[in-house]
Amino acid sequence: MGTEALVHLADERVDHRFKGLPPDAEGLTVGELAAQRRNLFTGGFTTPVLALSAERLEHNLTLMETYAARHGLAFAPHGKTSMAPQLFHRQIEHGAWGITLAMPHQVRVAREFGIQRVFLANELLDPAALRWVADQLAADADFRFICYVDSVRGVELMDAALTGTARPVDVVVELAAGEGARTGVRTEAECAAVADAVAATTTLRLVGVAGYEGEVPQPDPDRVRAWLRRLVALAVDLDMAGRFAGCDEIVVSAGGSAWFDAVADVFTEIPELSATVLKLLRSGAYVSHDDGHYRRITPFTRIPEEGVLEPAFRLWAQVVSRPSPEQAFVNAGKRDAAYDLDLPFAQVVRRDGEERPATGVSVTALSDQHAWLRTTPEADVEVGDWIGLGLSHPCTSFDKWQLIPVAEADGTVVDYIRTFF
Ligand SMILES: Cc1ncc(COP(=O)(O)O)c(C=O)c1O
């Protein structure tokens, strides 16, 4: 199990399951295909094909490692973004404490691939899933698992499911990001009641507090910071009330990819508590970053002196129809590209090995298997051209691809990333 499973990914056969990969690679293992170092543009790949930039991926991994270290934050990148164990391990090699996940199925994937610390940023009430977690904890003394609680009833359901299990499950109280926000306890008084309910069990252990500032209603720097201060104050109050007694570490966790600058600032205000504080940041989208939503909202626009993330995805599609001077159609659609936050962006046109900016080309709609392109008179687009599309929203880009080539700037494919959604 674990890193062995990771190594075995290279033994998987390349076949019809993986769109975009060269048909003449059928039957090779992924490792054999990677060793051939084929070129993305000349090596027999078929469109549409989503590629990750090797250099940009490494840049993003390094940048957030450096950022977290500089600000004294432990890092549990959200794994639901990529669901790629190879990337989980690279994140850990780049200093991550562990991996954040949202669903028990995702924890099973992480465990299969040897992840030893999991922060489940969600409530977990399913008795079968809880028993599986308890079995994992019983079987592996080094497995660290933490999940959310946000109601007394939830605590009771967890307790009932876990009765008789060997190790208590560590939980953090989730503070909601505001009235009308997503999950999480609305008031500090209710948080205390949930903490009391946890203390009344032997199956659960309260180890901290958490929440997601990305859900603060009408977020702006002041509102986000105000909420983060509430989260810190909650940790302090619960600690003063002795609710973390016996913990050798108190967890305070927040932070996606939109407000980690605010998290870093406000978490410096955490006073000394009765145990060491694990300040856990959970950004996930940073790993590939993007050309739309996250490019607009990244904190690095506010703190350019700390670096800049690079969009690492490019979706390559071919112009299959050019029925009028204003219209062109490429063979990538909703099955291939994220479209929940923005449509893809036409970035470059490739013809005969030459690449140039996609001037005058824009994506106006997606069908299941086509993108609709509008072209102005200055656009130079012909049937057969490849169009490089930038994407918006990493989470809904990764999940459309099961095996993603990782290409260097000259197109040499050096690796393949397997996803498990
Ligand atoms: C609870 C929680 N934490 C962390 C994240 C990661 O945020 P991002 O996707 O902006 O990196 C998410 C994303 O939805 C989330 O729901």
The ligand as a Gaussian input file, in Angstrom:
#p B3LYP/6-31G(d) Opt

LIG

0 1
 C      -13.471000      23.969000       3.172000
 C      -12.518000      24.326000       2.083000
 N      -11.236000      24.532000       2.372000
 C      -10.329000      24.840000       1.420000
 C      -10.714000      24.965000       0.088000
 C       -9.670000      25.276000      -0.946000
 O       -9.899000      26.496000      -1.573000
 P       -9.390000      26.794000      -3.054000
 O      -10.116000      25.860000      -3.965000
 O       -9.725000      28.236000      -3.278000
 O       -7.926000      26.553000      -3.073000
 C      -12.053000      24.755000      -0.252000
 C      -12.495000      24.883000      -1.649000
 O      -13.650000      24.806000      -1.990000
 C      -12.980000      24.421000       0.762000
 O      -14.284000      24.215000       0.489000

